């Protein structure tokens, strides 16, 4: 008797292909989590898989399935609709976006492979002993050995001199020199310490700070730690912090010192966890938006907030840890990747590194959605960037039942277009407490597709839907989760005002997308890859983002989720000096487009307020579904 | 009637040539001070002048005069022995060493002319205003202007960034950038401040610290200030300070912080005097011996004190003022000239710059006498250096009636070889209080020439001289000034022990001289120039220094007094970057000879203990006079 096997890739988990069972059921049995919101009714389209082998043992594709999937030439199927017909070996591939929980893994950011060549190297040197016949200065003795034994000519960091005489003599003239970029000796240790080479990459987000501890000998991430940005009490968003820093006496110094304290506590945690001293950290590389960057280095950010929004610094800054009071080896270097413009910062450059967009031969677009959304478009030949004031709606702010993507937040919504049945999924599958960014985008998209809101974003109050009602303030609202299902026993609703907030936010983003496409003379379907960066970009459903007209209308497989690309790019830059040179070159190469200075900005914005757009022909897939 | 004129050069002062009067008398009448110790009796030989014009109106040269002067082909005469015979125009040149008081002028050090090209330049730039059409970063805007308008590519000092946005905008986008070595912008000021460019040169001597305020736009020294080295309470000499710094807890930090405080107070005085802010000081250049250098920068000096005496740092150090807590503009550079060896420091390199020895085509020798005496010998092709432990005798230490060269110190001594009459001169011509270094060298030289001490340095106690007597401790002493003449009513004497101290000191120096001559295969009369540097080297009488065998036996006109050459070299280096590059090259080029490692060191030293030397033929002029 032959035992047939159904294998789910890339996990490699197996199930027995039981005739009559759906792939979704068999996946659940095998412990493989596949996305699904509609409850396996073939309607939400989230459980897309591809059949790599054994399609003849599976049920044929149906009408509804095909229309949800679009192009099925790659073997695409909906897992819930595909059933085993007969026994045989089957291999099913689950694409990334259909894997449940992949979002959380992605949050750390996807690094591209880089050749390990960090800025730091450790040179172990055996020096000739000082004698009356050889009375060279300690410095010259070391430099000569570095040159003779390693072919390196470097200068000495001033802070190293005091340690030099002891360092040279303590282990019988064997010494390890830590060399930065082959040009500066930043540390001298007695004996051979080549096996210890550690650095920290830091992503300073406006709301969250993440630090990664790297072993630069292996390139491995040993650990990561995160915390809310400790500047939040001084202002939720970038603008209010800039205002605080420039208007309040000592404001800049305060903001700098709290972020430094925050970073220092992350470094301490990482070191404690790894059983290391903070002085073992020999380099720190930081990314963040231009305002976070300036505040971190104590550079006035005032002019970022007023036209023409010129940053003070573009190029890669490098400061000694002790000068900045960063808890690392005193002459460790604390660097930042370069900025592009006042609102396209080092984090966007880092996104660019992680995406690989800069070497695309087609036409790519990287979108990192936040309160400010940075967009970089182009390819290996030319790159343009812009910044869109998309606001905090995607973080749940200004949304009546909005919340961050924490436990109980509605993160997925599906509305059956015919029955208008509502299904949703919450973070951690706990009772609903509110709606997070991806949930509200899903909700608006599904409400639009189901005809609950119209092209202009108005809730249809004609009584056609029982869930649409008048709120206490007199405006319309849509009941997403009923009181009986929610954690606090109250209805969770999407208000007319919430839809408008989402319209404003998505219009801001699409205007940027549209202006850049216009500059390149490229239309939506010419976009070969859309790199969705950042936590929200990872969590938001690509189809919903297109449905509301936030992303251009391209086939969803062309959308690549790169997660916290800012952190990933920072780690890549720590691991590879050539990534840093590239970052410096890119920060100059990327042309900045100031949207406010674009003559057709207002008109574009107004048209983008519609769902999905005033010019419906720019969203053919949305038209198809209406 | 024709009025004839006697003119004294280089002063240009005039007298009427009165027949019968000596040139010395006429000089005094004209207010020109000429050296004289023997009271115009033609015996001390200090009043040498040259007759540039009108020798036919002067008395003929006598026997005694000629034998004191040696070579007279240049028109040399003794001013006291030369009388006006008949009326006519006469021009007399007074060489430097015969000018009374020239020593004090020389103390500031003689600078050689250098082309004014300081490390600092100020670039006044008119920047295009930031607009929505030109949103370059402030940094890029400045760098582009610096490149377009001045052809300079520089990096920005990190400390400048915080001042950048205000600096650019305050004077309508006109800005002055202070650029260090054409490579780093260390300051940004609004408007045009090109007329203000100030720096401070500092000579950190073991006993005295001198600071000079320079206007780098003109190269002029605006003012100077000095103070005793504030480290003296922690040890009179270099060795005791090194011991303190390495044995006492926090000793290095203490010594560093007192010298920094000292320097800061000198800078404050200079700035106050010039009506400037300390933040107007944009560069500080420091010289000192290797120990002073290391202690200043907080570098352990411990290994300087034990064989093989290797310094930690040779090359030119440069530190930001704020890192060192030097009271100047925070990103001002504080640099030191390079060291050569553990006991041949930046001060010797500075001496070398000031002397010009490095470009001699003959064979030169620079001697800077102190507790440690540095000697550099050679010429444009090759240079060698050594350090001699000459001890503090020349500073009056370990000498019974020794004192510093302050008011009342016997600084010149002359003993009539036939009558054994003693004459002396004191600082400020006040009543004698003791003997300073130049006085004790004169005394020993004159006592030797008069036969009061013998070849071995023994005082002749055979009763042949009434001034030689038994001291209370039983050993012999020579009464230099009698109780009736002295300030405290007690005899001022030269003890047998004092002579021995001088023998030890001069032997240490001559051993260095001799070893270096041996290395080059050069004999005494091949020395074309002997550069006498430092205060003592300036004050000490060259003839006496040769008579006791401290200097090699060369014609005294070949001895060039360069005064505080360390300070002069520091000022030259501040004014000229090419002097600094030269210093760096020289510090590597000068070969260091460790005397302790020389096989014939002890023998050489023992022979040099004699007056003038065991091998008398090395001092033919002394033999002539015996």
Interface residues (C-beta under 8 A of the other chain):
Chain A: X130 X131 X132 X133 X134 X135 X136 X137 X138 X139 X140 X141 X158 X161 X162 X164 X165 X166 X169 X297 X298 X299 X300 X302 X303 X307 X308 X309 X310 X311 X312 X313 X314 X315 X317 X318 X319 X323 X339 X341 X342 X592 X594 X596 X597
Chain B: X130 X131 X132 X133 X134 X135 X136 X137 X138 X139 X140 X141 X158 X161 X162 X164 X165 X166 X169 X297 X298 X299 X300 X302 X303 X307 X308 X309 X310 X311 X312 X313 X314 X315 X317 X318 X319 X323 X339 X341 X342 X592 X594 X596 X597
